[in-house]
Amino acid sequence: MLLLVWAPKAWHRLSHLKPSALLWTPRGKARHVRCRLLSSQGPGERGRQSRPQGPGLRTRLLITALFGAGLGGAWLAARAEKEQRRQQQRTEALRQAAVGQGDFSLLDHRGQARCKADFRGQWVLMYFGFTHCPDICPDELEKLVQVVQQLEAEPGLPPVQPVFITVDPERDTVAAMARYVQDFHPRLLGLTGSAEQVAQVSRSYRVYYSAGPKDEDQDYIVDHSIAIYLLDPDGLFTDYYSRARSAEQIADSVRRHMAAFRSVL
């Protein structure tokens, strides 16, 4: 009588019993217990219970994150190494161009004689211009000063000496240079000299300059190269920055040169 009330699913589950189990149980009592046990869990549930458990979702996410972080770190390290090699190659190429070779002799804006050896042991940012320049020279000097101030604000970095060399020795006397540099930075050093001395240092750094015609007031403009030069503590020309480079870009470049610097003297 018990078999007549079983649902069709129970009949289906009963078909999975081994014949020996059906024949072995006496009087159907054990058969009833066995069938009830089978009917309480389907084949899918039995499969899930017997299937081995893998790592949880949180574990898988953690593994994925660690793997991604490892790949990101390796990419950043390779990129930094590539940038360092590129910078070293650029520095070597610039040095082979023999820019800034030889010494110079000029006067600073206090009237003190200066030569290249005076800046040995210092990082130097140098700009060539003239005090009567209406716009470009003040803009470039202001940018140079911004770079110096950014680097000054970072503890642990060596100081950078800003230098301004005139290409107009006729008008840029010691007194004129003193009045001019005080408007930019207290450590900005103005250098001037005779026409021959200025020509010598300009040739050394491959600086072009040419005075234009004078007007009725005897005023004139000097056409000249526009670049900021970086010298390392060995006094060697290390890099240059065109007008298109921002103060932030120049400061970043100087930091990289400082980090990679090894004295060759």
C-alpha positions as CSV (number, residue, x, y, z in Angstrom):
1,M,0.0,0.0,0.0
2,L,2.9,2.4,0.7
3,L,4.2,2.1,-2.9
4,L,0.8,3.3,-4.3
5,V,1.1,6.8,-2.7
6,W,4.7,7.6,-3.8
7,A,5.1,10.4,-6.2
8,P,6.5,9.7,-9.7
9,K,9.8,11.3,-8.6
10,A,10.1,8.7,-5.9
11,W,9.6,6.0,-8.4
12,H,12.4,7.5,-10.4
13,R,14.7,7.7,-7.4
14,L,13.8,4.1,-6.5
15,S,15.0,3.0,-9.8
16,H,18.5,4.1,-8.8
17,L,18.6,1.6,-5.9
18,K,20.7,-1.5,-6.4
19,P,18.6,-4.7,-6.7
20,S,20.5,-6.2,-3.8
21,A,19.3,-3.4,-1.6
22,L,15.6,-4.0,-2.4
23,L,15.9,-7.8,-1.9
24,W,18.0,-7.6,1.2
25,T,15.6,-5.6,3.4
26,P,13.0,-7.8,5.2
27,R,9.2,-7.0,5.1
28,G,9.7,-3.7,3.3
29,K,10.4,-1.7,6.5
30,A,14.0,-1.1,5.6
31,R,12.9,-0.5,2.0
32,H,10.7,2.3,3.3
33,V,13.5,3.9,5.3
34,R,15.9,3.6,2.3
35,C,13.5,5.2,-0.1
36,R,12.7,8.1,2.2
37,L,16.4,8.8,2.5
38,L,16.8,8.8,-1.3
39,S,13.8,11.0,-1.7
40,S,15.2,13.7,0.6
41,Q,18.1,14.6,-1.7
42,G,18.2,14.5,-5.4
43,P,21.1,13.5,-7.7
44,G,22.2,17.2,-8.1
45,E,22.5,17.6,-4.3
46,R,24.4,14.4,-3.9
47,G,26.8,15.6,-6.7
48,R,27.3,18.9,-5.0
49,Q,28.1,17.4,-1.7
50,S,30.6,15.0,-3.2
51,R,32.3,17.6,-5.5
52,P,35.6,19.0,-3.9
53,Q,35.4,22.6,-2.7
54,G,37.7,25.2,-4.5
55,P,39.0,28.5,-3.2
56,G,36.4,31.1,-2.2
57,L,35.5,34.2,-4.1
58,R,37.5,36.4,-1.7
59,T,40.6,34.3,-2.1
60,R,40.3,34.3,-5.9
61,L,39.9,38.1,-5.9
62,L,42.9,38.5,-3.6
63,I,45.1,36.3,-5.9
64,T,43.9,38.3,-9.0
65,A,44.7,41.6,-7.3
66,L,48.2,40.4,-6.2
67,F,48.9,39.1,-9.7
68,G,47.8,42.5,-11.2
69,A,49.9,44.4,-8.7
70,G,52.9,42.3,-9.6
71,L,52.5,43.0,-13.3
72,G,52.0,46.7,-12.7
73,G,55.1,46.9,-10.6
74,A,57.2,45.1,-13.2
75,W,55.9,47.4,-15.9
76,L,56.7,50.5,-13.9
77,A,60.2,49.2,-13.2
78,A,60.8,48.5,-16.8
79,R,59.6,51.9,-17.8
80,A,61.8,53.6,-15.3
81,E,64.8,51.7,-16.4
82,K,64.1,52.5,-20.0
83,E,63.8,56.2,-19.2
84,Q,67.1,56.2,-17.3
85,R,68.8,54.5,-20.2
86,R,67.4,57.1,-22.6
87,Q,68.5,60.0,-20.4
88,Q,72.0,58.5,-20.1
89,Q,72.2,58.2,-23.8
90,R,71.0,61.8,-24.2
91,T,73.6,63.1,-21.7
92,E,76.4,61.2,-23.4
93,A,75.4,62.6,-26.8
94,L,75.3,66.2,-25.5
95,R,78.7,65.8,-23.9
96,Q,80.1,64.6,-27.1
97,A,78.9,67.8,-28.7
98,A,81.6,69.5,-26.5
99,V,79.2,72.2,-25.3
100,G,80.6,74.3,-22.4
101,Q,84.2,73.2,-22.8
102,G,87.0,75.4,-21.6
103,D,87.0,78.1,-18.9
104,F,85.6,81.6,-18.9
105,S,86.4,84.8,-17.0
106,L,83.6,87.3,-16.2
107,L,82.5,89.7,-13.5
108,D,79.5,89.1,-11.3
109,H,76.9,91.8,-10.5
110,R,79.0,92.7,-7.3
111,G,82.2,93.3,-9.4
112,Q,83.8,90.0,-8.3
113,A,85.8,88.0,-10.9
114,R,84.2,84.7,-11.7
115,C,85.4,81.6,-13.6
116,K,84.0,78.2,-14.3
117,A,85.9,76.6,-11.4
118,D,83.9,78.8,-9.0
119,F,80.8,76.7,-9.7
120,R,82.4,73.3,-9.2
121,G,80.5,71.2,-6.8
122,Q,77.2,72.9,-7.6
123,W,74.3,72.3,-9.9
124,V,73.9,75.3,-12.1
125,L,71.0,76.6,-14.3
126,M,72.3,79.1,-16.7
127,Y,70.6,81.5,-19.1
128,F,72.0,83.9,-21.7
129,G,70.1,87.1,-22.4
130,F,70.2,90.9,-21.9
131,T,68.6,93.4,-19.4
132,H,66.8,95.5,-22.1
133,C,65.0,92.4,-23.4
134,P,61.3,93.4,-23.5
135,D,59.6,90.0,-22.8
136,I,61.4,86.7,-23.6
137,C,64.3,87.1,-21.2
138,P,62.2,88.1,-18.2
139,D,59.8,85.2,-18.9
140,E,62.7,82.7,-19.2
141,L,64.4,84.0,-16.1
142,E,61.1,83.8,-14.2
143,K,60.7,80.2,-15.3
144,L,64.3,79.4,-14.2
145,V,63.6,80.9,-10.8
146,Q,60.4,78.8,-10.5
147,V,62.5,75.7,-11.1
148,V,65.0,76.7,-8.4
149,Q,62.2,77.5,-5.9
150,Q,60.6,74.1,-6.6
151,L,63.8,72.3,-5.9
152,E,64.6,74.4,-2.9
153,A,61.3,73.3,-1.3
154,E,62.3,69.7,-1.4
155,P,64.5,68.6,1.6
156,G,67.4,66.4,0.7
157,L,68.1,67.9,-2.8
158,P,71.3,69.9,-3.3
159,P,70.8,73.6,-4.0
160,V,70.8,74.9,-7.6
161,Q,72.7,78.0,-8.5
162,P,70.8,80.3,-11.0
163,V,73.1,82.2,-13.4
164,F,72.3,84.9,-15.9
165,I,75.0,85.8,-18.5
166,T,74.5,88.9,-20.7
167,V,74.9,88.9,-24.4
168,D,74.9,92.7,-24.4
169,P,78.1,93.8,-22.7
170,E,77.8,97.3,-24.1
171,R,74.8,98.2,-21.9
172,D,74.9,95.5,-19.3
173,T,77.5,96.8,-16.9
174,V,78.0,95.5,-13.4
175,A,75.7,98.1,-12.0
176,A,73.0,97.4,-14.6
177,M,73.2,93.7,-13.9
178,A,72.9,94.3,-10.1
179,R,69.7,96.3,-10.6
180,Y,68.3,93.7,-12.9
181,V,68.9,90.4,-11.0
182,Q,67.5,91.7,-7.7
183,D,63.9,91.5,-9.2
184,F,64.1,87.7,-9.7
185,H,65.8,85.8,-6.9
186,P,68.2,86.7,-4.1
187,R,70.7,84.0,-5.3
188,L,70.5,84.8,-9.0
189,L,74.0,85.7,-10.1
190,G,74.5,88.1,-13.0
191,L,77.7,87.8,-15.1
192,T,79.1,90.4,-17.6
193,G,82.4,91.3,-19.0
194,S,84.1,92.8,-22.1
195,A,82.9,92.1,-25.6
196,E,85.7,89.6,-26.1
197,Q,84.9,87.8,-22.8
198,V,81.2,87.5,-23.5
199,A,81.9,86.3,-27.0
200,Q,84.2,83.6,-25.7
201,V,81.7,82.2,-23.2
202,S,78.9,82.4,-25.7
203,R,80.9,80.4,-28.3
204,S,81.7,77.8,-25.6
205,Y,78.0,77.2,-25.0
206,R,77.1,77.5,-28.7
207,V,75.0,80.6,-28.0
208,Y,74.1,82.8,-31.0
209,Y,73.6,86.5,-30.5
210,S,73.5,89.5,-32.8
211,A,72.7,93.2,-31.9
212,G,70.2,94.8,-34.2
213,P,70.2,98.3,-35.6
214,K,70.0,101.3,-33.3
215,D,67.0,103.5,-33.4
216,E,67.0,107.3,-32.9
217,D,67.2,106.8,-29.1
218,Q,70.2,104.5,-29.6
219,D,68.2,101.6,-28.4
220,Y,68.4,98.2,-30.0
221,I,67.3,94.6,-29.6
222,V,69.7,91.7,-29.4
223,D,68.7,88.6,-31.3
224,H,70.0,85.5,-29.4
225,S,69.5,81.8,-28.7
226,I,66.9,80.9,-26.1
227,A,67.8,78.0,-23.9
228,I,68.4,77.2,-20.2
229,Y,71.5,75.2,-19.6
230,L,72.1,72.6,-16.8
231,L,75.6,72.0,-15.5
232,D,76.4,69.2,-13.1
233,P,78.7,69.5,-10.0
234,D,81.7,68.5,-12.2
235,G,81.0,71.7,-14.3
236,L,80.0,69.6,-17.3
237,F,77.1,70.6,-19.6
238,T,74.4,68.0,-18.9
239,D,71.2,69.2,-20.5
240,Y,69.4,72.1,-22.0
241,Y,65.7,73.3,-22.0
242,S,64.0,75.2,-24.8
243,R,61.4,77.8,-24.4
244,A,58.7,75.2,-24.9
245,R,59.6,73.4,-21.6
246,S,57.6,74.3,-18.5
247,A,59.1,74.9,-15.1
248,E,57.6,71.6,-13.9
249,Q,59.2,69.7,-16.8
250,I,62.6,71.2,-16.2
251,A,62.4,70.5,-12.4
252,D,61.5,66.9,-13.1
253,S,64.5,66.6,-15.5
254,V,66.9,68.2,-13.0
255,R,65.7,65.7,-10.3
256,R,66.4,62.8,-12.6
257,H,69.9,64.1,-13.4
258,M,70.6,64.6,-9.7
259,A,69.5,61.0,-9.0
260,A,71.7,59.6,-11.8
261,F,74.7,61.8,-11.2
262,R,78.1,60.1,-10.6
263,S,81.2,62.3,-10.5
264,V,83.8,61.6,-13.2
265,L,86.5,63.9,-11.7
